[in-house]
Structures are given as structure tokens and as C-alpha cells.
Amino acid sequence: MLLLQDSNELFQLIDQNRAYLKEWLPWIDHIISPYQYQSIIPDWHKQVSENNGFQAGIFYRDKLVGMISLQQLDWMSRQASIGYYLGKSVQGKGIMAKCVAAVLNHAFYYLNLNRIEIRCGISNVKSQAIPNKLQFRKEGIIRDGEWLYDHYHDLYLYSMLEREWTALHHRN
């Protein structure tokens, strides 16, 4: 969990990767100051305390390099989605695949969820590499699935079921 004192580092991560992240994340332009995180981070803590998922920082060599979230929890259907982003300079090191695997273990074996989804822009090849590497099932395309600044774009929908994850990792 990020703390209020992480606000500056989180803002720097966004600001240094703004042009790159803006291509895929519709909220980037709304983050214009580290002070915005003074109200956002407590909301993230509330999300955890209410058992509605989490937003977590990803650290590599003691530096904040990205974020990962478990969101859109549906307790009735026991499903959720994972979102993530990583600074451009640390991509390709296996960091995100390890983080997503850890979130899957938490979601399936601690929260007892059954299904996890990941949605990626159909042009976002680097983001698609994560569910592909972890052997998610590509279910199809969500047409006009997200508004991105001035246009809709299509998303790939990936899913992993608890029984599939367990079989992949020989866990009983």
C-alpha cells in the first residue's frame, strides 16, 4: 500500500511517463500535481478496509516503478479485474508478470475468487504480453470498450479461472 508520503514519487512516475502512459490510460491528463494524491491515497486505503480490492505500488530496486490493482470486485460472482501500468524504463524485466501472478495467488487463494479478468487495448502489445505469458484465455474483443481522450478503442478481454491457475501451478 502506498502512503501519503509516496505522493511525490507517484506523481514523478506519472509525469516522467506521461506521453507513454497517455496512449493507454484515460486518466493521465487529470493528474497534474502530487497534491492530488493526498485525497486519492486515503481512498485507496478505504477500498482495502472495505474489502473492495486494492491499488498497490510496484517497487523495483527501492524505486516506485508502477502500480497494480485488483478492482471491480463482484463478490456474488466471485470475480474481479486486474489493472496495471509500469514505467517505460523498467519494462521487459518480468516485473509485471511476477506482480500479476502474486495478485492472482492472493485473489484465488486468500479472497477465494473464481475468475479474474484483464482488459488490454488491442494495440497495446506490451500489456497483452502479461496475460499471454501467464496463460490467460483470450476471450475476445470488447468493441469500443474504452473512451480514450477523443475516441473509443477496442479491448481484448482475457480471463483466468481459479481451477486453471491451480492446474498450471500444480497446486492442490
Summary of the structure (lengths in Angstrom):
residues: 172
radius of gyration: 16.0
end to end distance: 29.5
largest distance: 47.5
contacts: 469
relative contact order: 0.12
helix: 42%
strand: 33%
